Amino acid sequence: MNMNFDTLRFEVENGVGTITLDNERKRNAFDMAMREGLAKVVAHIKTDRSIRAVILTGAHNHFCSGGDLSNIAASSDLGTDGWRNRLQDVHHWIRDLLTLDRPIIAACDGASYGAGFSMALLADIILATPRAKFCMSFMKVGLVPDCGAFYTLPRVVGVQRAKELLMSARELDVNEAKDLGIVLEIHEPDQLMARARAMAESFTQANPAAIGMVKRTMNSVGGLDLDNLLDMEASAQALAMFTPEHKVAIQAFLDKKAPPYSWKPNPQAVKA
């Protein structure tokens, strides 16, 4: 199923759903049309079990330049309650993406600023190009981070570094982003989407129940003590043991056959 909106495209192929932010004039700025489109796309992904992995990317050599400042300026009459309600509407699909039981890969080229950086952090894995740049730019316009960054960024880089990035609003080049653990791999622009698709398609062969339980447990790590985490691990593994995918994989091992799921190698990553 394909869906097209004013500043957003969604396509499904071989079990992989690809969300493409597409607003060339504003470097894929996060505007009202994009917010509404993302809400509809995420709702569809959540209920369509044939989609086994998701790619989030941007068109025109950029991921997302952040919030649409002209729209923000024009909405000054919303008041604090209006802005709170608007952000809570966004939080519905932000929460759905963060808790989605399927892998999400962000493929980032060019700018990932403000809300764009926050959206990239909703992914489980971030791939980027050598010209990619990341910036929590909210402080430059007197705002605090949104789109889940208070939750995601410290979980990736630690609390102290997150505070520094949020308060300084400084730009990260792709090498520093990789060193901080934000970016997993660096690829040339003409190889970025090929690598994202290869990775996503490999996930479509994995046990979806196991993938979902890994994500659910990892999302809970920061708020659980050791006993609760070990209990969650035991419960998840007990469930995974009785999935058909596990039985097929075990039988393949016993029959000395190739496993149904294997990670795709990465022969073309650019050295940081």
N, C-alpha and C positions, 0 to 999 in steps of 0.2 A: 504493500500500500504506500503510495506517495502522497504527500501533502505539501502545498505551496501557500505561503503567506507573503505579505508585502516585503518583509525583511528577513524571511526565514524559509528554508527548504528542508523537507524530510523525505528520505528515500529508504526503502528496505530492499536488500539483496542478499541472498544466501544466509538468511538468519541474522544479518547485521543491519541495524538501523542507524542511518547517518543523519545527524542534525547539522545543517550548515547555516551559520549566521551570514546574512547577505544584504548588506546596505552599503554599497561602494562609496556613495557620496559622504557618508559619515564614518567610514572605517568600521562598519558593523556596530555602530553605537547601540547601546541597550535602550531602545525606545519602547513606547507603549505597544506598538504593533508587535514587536519582538516578544515582549512579555506575554501578551495574549496568545501569540502563536506557540510559544514554549509551553504554556499551560496546557494547551490542547494536545500538543505532541507528546508531552510527558504522560498525560492521562491515557493516551492511546498505548504508549509503550508499556505502561504499567499493567494493562489488561491483555495485551497481545503476547501470549506465551511463545509464539513462533519467533519472536525477536529474542535472540540469545546473547547479544552483545550490542553496545551502543558506541558510536563515534560522535564526538562533539568537536566541530571545527568551524573555521571562518573562511569566507571567500575573499578574493582580491588582495591576497598577500597580508592579511591581518586576521587575528582571532576576534578581538573585540576591544574597541577603544574606550569602553566604559559607558557610564550613563550619558544620555542625551541631555547636555547642559541647557540647550535652548528650551527643551520641554520642561526641565526642572525649574528654570527661571519663570516660565509661563504658568507654572502651577503653584506659585507662591501663596495664592489665596486658599489653598487646601486647609491650612492650619495644621496644628500638631495631630489632631485626631484624624484628619484626612490623610496625612502622610503615614501615620501608623497603620491605618486601614489598608492603604495601598501596599505597604511593605508586607503586611500580613497576608495579602492576596498572593504576593510573590512567594512568600514562605511556604505556601501549600505545595507548590511544585518543586521548590528547593528541597523540602523535606522528602518528597517522593523520589527525587533523584539521589539524594544522599542515602536513602534506605532501599534503593532499587536492588533487587536480588540478582542482578546481572552486571557484568563488568562494563565500566564506562571508560573510554579512552579519549582524552583530549589531545587533538593535534593542533599545535599552536605555531603560527607563523606571525612575524611582525609584532604588533602591539597587543598585549594583554594587560590593559590598564583598568584600575578601579573595579567596577562590577565585572569586567572581562576577566581580570585576574581571579576574582572570587568565583566566577563560573568555571574557570579551568580547574580550580581546586575541588570542585564537586566531583571530578573524575577520580577513578582509582589509579590511573596511570596517565602521566603527561608526557607526550612526545613533542619535540620542538625543533625549529630550524636554527642555524647559526645566527640569523638576524632577529630572532625572537627576543622581545624585551618584556619584562614583567614589572608592574608598579602598583602598589596600593596607594593610589593617587588621591584618595578621599580628603586627606588633610589639606591638600593644596586648594581645595574649595571649601574648607571649613566644615567638613562633614566627617562622620565616623564610617567605618566599613560596613557594608551590608552584603546581601546575598550569601550569608552563611560564613563569612570570612572569620568572624570571632571564634567559630567552632573549628573550621578546617585548618587555618594557617598555623596555629600553635601545635596542632597535632602532627604537622609535617616538619616544622623547623624548630619547635620548642617555644616556650613562653617568652623567654628573654629576647630571642631573635625576632619573634612575632611582634613584640612591643616596639622594637627598633624599626622594623619595616613599616608598621602602621603609623607610628608617630613621625618618622622622618619623611615618609612618602617618597623615598628615593627609588631610583630605577635599578633593576637588576638586569645585567646581560645574561645570556643563556648559560655561560660557563659558571657564573656564580649561582644561578638558579639550580644548575645540576649539582654543584658542590653542596648546596643546602638541602638537597633531596627533593626539591620541587619538581624538577625535570628528571625523568628516568633515562631517556636517550635523546641524542641530537642527530638529526638527519638533514641532508640537503633538501631544499624546497621541493625539488622534483621527485624526491623519494619519500616525503613525509606521509602522504596519504597511502601509498603502497604499503609502507610499514604498518600504519595504523590498521589497514584492512587485513593484512596478514595476521597481525596479532589478534584482532577481533574474530576473524574466522577460525583461528585456533581455539579460541574460547568456546565457540559454538559446539565443539566436540567434547567439551568437559562436562562432568556431571553437574547439571544445573542446581540440584539440591545442595551439593557440596559447595559450589560457588556462593550460593545465597547464604549458607551458614557461615562460611569464612567471612563474608562481608559483614553480616550481622554481628558476629563476635568481635571483629576488629573495630567496628564502630562503637562497641561498648567498652573497649579496653580502658579508656581514660577514666571511666566512671565506676570501675569495678575493683574490688580488692581481690587478692589472690584466690581465696576460697570460692568466691562467686564466679571468677573467670574460669577456674578449673571445672566447676560444676557446669558452666555453659559449654565448655569444651567437651566434656563427657556426654552431655545430652546431644550435642551436634553430631559427634562421632557415632553415637548409637543410632541416630536417625540415618546417617549416611550409609551405615553398614547394610541397610535393608533397601537401598535404592537399586533399581535395575541397572543403572550405569556402573555401579560398583561391582555387581555380579558379572557383568559382561567383561569388565576390565580384569577382574581376577581370573576368569576363565581364559582370557587371551594370554595372560601370564603363564598359566598352567599349560596351555597348549603351545607355548613358545611362539606366539604371534605378536605382531606389533600392537601396542596399546591403542585404543581408539582415540585417546587424547595425548598430544605431545606438543610442547612449546615450540613455536617457530623460532629458528635461530636468527641472529641479528648480524648479518655479514657486512652491512653498509653503514653502521653508525659512525658519525663524525666524532673523532676524539676531542674531548673537552680540553 
